[in-house]
Amino acid sequence: MHSLTGKRAIVTGAGSGIGRASALRFAAEGALVCAVDRERSTVGETVAAIVAAGGRAIAVAGDAGAEEDVAAYFAAALEAFGGIDVVFANAGIAGTYAPLAEQSAGDWLAVLRVNLIGAFLAIKHATPVMTKLGRGSIICTASVAGQRANAGPSPYSASKAGVISLVQTSANALAGTGIRVNAICPGLIETGMTQPMFDSARARGKADRIGQLNPLRRAGQPDEVAAMAVFLASDDASYVNGQAIAVDGGLSSTHPFVPSQRGATKRE
Ligand SMILES: NC(=O)c1ccc[n+]([C@@H]2O[C@H](COP(=O)([O-])OP(=O)(O)OC[C@H]3O[C@@H](n4cnc5c(N)ncnc54)[C@H](O)[C@@H]3O)[C@@H](O)[C@H]2O)c1
C-alpha cells in the first residue's frame, strides 16, 4: 500500500518542473492523476511517462487562469475517476522582469491571473466536489518570494503572497467541510522557469555559486518539492491545514549575510 493509493488527484502545471515531478510521484504513490497544462505536448509526455511506469493518468490541455478551462479539467477528472480527493494548483509564471517603474497594470494582471486567480479557481471548483465527500486536500504552490523581497519580481512576489493568504483564508472559509488547504513555498528549484539562470551560471563557469544563500548551499530539484506535495496530499497530513510550508534548503530561515564577512567574524 502506497501513501496515495485510492486517491484521485489533479495536478496543474504538470508539463514541466515541479508539476511534472509531482504528477509522476503522485502516480508512483498509487494516485490516479489528471495532469493539466497549457502545453498539450508536454502534459502528454508526463502522462505517457506515468502510463509507461504502470500508473493511470489522463492529460488535459487548458489555461489554469481561465474559469471555463478550470471547469473543463474538473469535469474531465470527475468523468475519468468518479471523484477528486486532491488538487495541486501548481501552474505558475514568472511574469515581467522590467524595473518596477516600467511595469504596467497589464503586466501585473497577467501574473495575478495565472498564479493567484488560477489557485482561487482551483479551490472554488474543488469545494463542492470535496464537500460532498467530506474530505479533500488542496495544495497550492506559493514561493519564498511570497514571504519577503528579492526572490522574484514585484508582481510575482505579490501573487505568491496572495497565494499564502488564499490558503489561510480558504482553510478557514471551508471550516467544517473536512477539506484541508495548504501551500508549499519552494526556494530556488531547477525547473523550466529557472533554467535560463542555471544555464547562464554554468556557461560562465559559476554553477557553484547557485543556491549559496541557503544553509544547504545548493539549489533544489523538483522531486524534493514533489515529496512535500505527496505528504500534504496524503492522510499522513490529516491535521496539517492552512499552512505555507517552505521547501527551500533553509533560505527563509536566514537574514541576509555576506559569506566572506561571516568567515572573517569567525576568525576574530
Ligand atoms: N522553480 C522555482 O525556483 C520556483 C520557486 C518557487 C515557486 N515556484 C513555483 O512553482 C510552480 C511550478 O513552476 P516550475 O518552477 O515547475 O516552472 P516550469 O516552468 O518548469 O513549470 C510550470 C508549468 O506550468 C505551466 N503553465 C504556466 N502557465 C499556465 C497556465 N496558465 N495554465 C496551465 N499551465 C500553465 C507551464 O506550461 C509549465 O509546464 C509555479 O507556481 C512557480 O511559480 C517555482
PDBQT file of the ligand as one rigid body, heavy atoms in Angstrom, charges set to zero:
ROOT
HETATM    1  N1  LIG A 301      11.441  26.988  -9.879  1.00  0.00    +0.000 N 
HETATM    2  C1  LIG A 301      11.486  27.681  -8.779  1.00  0.00    +0.000 C 
HETATM    3  O1  LIG A 301      12.578  28.057  -8.298  1.00  0.00    +0.000 OA
HETATM    4  C2  LIG A 301      10.213  28.047  -8.071  1.00  0.00    +0.000 A 
HETATM    5  C3  LIG A 301      10.315  28.629  -6.809  1.00  0.00    +0.000 A 
HETATM    6  C4  LIG A 301       9.156  28.966  -6.139  1.00  0.00    +0.000 A 
HETATM    7  C5  LIG A 301       7.918  28.705  -6.693  1.00  0.00    +0.000 A 
HETATM    8  N2  LIG A 301       7.843  28.154  -7.935  1.00  0.00    +0.000 N 
HETATM    9  C6  LIG A 301       6.516  27.906  -8.468  1.00  0.00    +0.000 C 
HETATM   10  O2  LIG A 301       6.409  26.539  -8.816  1.00  0.00    +0.000 OA
HETATM   11  C7  LIG A 301       5.354  26.381  -9.740  1.00  0.00    +0.000 C 
HETATM   12  C8  LIG A 301       5.808  25.477 -10.861  1.00  0.00    +0.000 C 
HETATM   13  O3  LIG A 301       6.797  26.146 -11.608  1.00  0.00    +0.000 OA
HETATM   14  P1  LIG A 301       8.129  25.429 -12.095  1.00  0.00    +0.000 P 
HETATM   15  O4  LIG A 301       9.235  26.057 -11.366  1.00  0.00    +0.000 OA
HETATM   16  O5  LIG A 301       7.973  23.971 -12.053  1.00  0.00    +0.000 OA
HETATM   17  O6  LIG A 301       8.212  26.014 -13.577  1.00  0.00    +0.000 OA
HETATM   18  P2  LIG A 301       8.039  25.318 -15.003  1.00  0.00    +0.000 P 
HETATM   19  O7  LIG A 301       8.037  26.468 -15.944  1.00  0.00    +0.000 OA
HETATM   20  O8  LIG A 301       9.022  24.248 -15.172  1.00  0.00    +0.000 OA
HETATM   21  O9  LIG A 301       6.593  24.663 -14.934  1.00  0.00    +0.000 OA
HETATM   22  C9  LIG A 301       5.425  25.435 -14.948  1.00  0.00    +0.000 C 
HETATM   23  C10 LIG A 301       4.379  24.725 -15.790  1.00  0.00    +0.000 C 
HETATM   24  O10 LIG A 301       3.154  25.465 -15.678  1.00  0.00    +0.000 OA
HETATM   25  C11 LIG A 301       2.591  25.568 -16.974  1.00  0.00    +0.000 C 
HETATM   26  N3  LIG A 301       1.736  26.752 -17.024  1.00  0.00    +0.000 N 
HETATM   27  C12 LIG A 301       2.100  28.045 -16.991  1.00  0.00    +0.000 A 
HETATM   28  N4  LIG A 301       1.033  28.833 -17.099  1.00  0.00    +0.000 NA
HETATM   29  C13 LIG A 301      -0.043  28.015 -17.193  1.00  0.00    +0.000 A 
HETATM   30  C14 LIG A 301      -1.440  28.232 -17.317  1.00  0.00    +0.000 A 
HETATM   31  N5  LIG A 301      -1.960  29.470 -17.390  1.00  0.00    +0.000 N 
HETATM   32  N6  LIG A 301      -2.254  27.174 -17.374  1.00  0.00    +0.000 NA
HETATM   33  C15 LIG A 301      -1.760  25.914 -17.330  1.00  0.00    +0.000 A 
HETATM   34  N7  LIG A 301      -0.451  25.638 -17.224  1.00  0.00    +0.000 NA
HETATM   35  C16 LIG A 301       0.396  26.692 -17.147  1.00  0.00    +0.000 A 
HETATM   36  C17 LIG A 301       3.774  25.660 -17.914  1.00  0.00    +0.000 C 
HETATM   37  O11 LIG A 301       3.417  25.309 -19.249  1.00  0.00    +0.000 OA
HETATM   38  C18 LIG A 301       4.746  24.680 -17.276  1.00  0.00    +0.000 C 
HETATM   39  O12 LIG A 301       4.573  23.371 -17.772  1.00  0.00    +0.000 OA
HETATM   40  C19 LIG A 301       4.951  27.790 -10.176  1.00  0.00    +0.000 C 
HETATM   41  O13 LIG A 301       3.783  28.182  -9.495  1.00  0.00    +0.000 OA
HETATM   42  C20 LIG A 301       6.128  28.624  -9.730  1.00  0.00    +0.000 C 
HETATM   43  O14 LIG A 301       5.773  29.965  -9.525  1.00  0.00    +0.000 OA
HETATM   44  C21 LIG A 301       8.957  27.807  -8.625  1.00  0.00    +0.000 A 
ENDROOT
TORSDOF 0
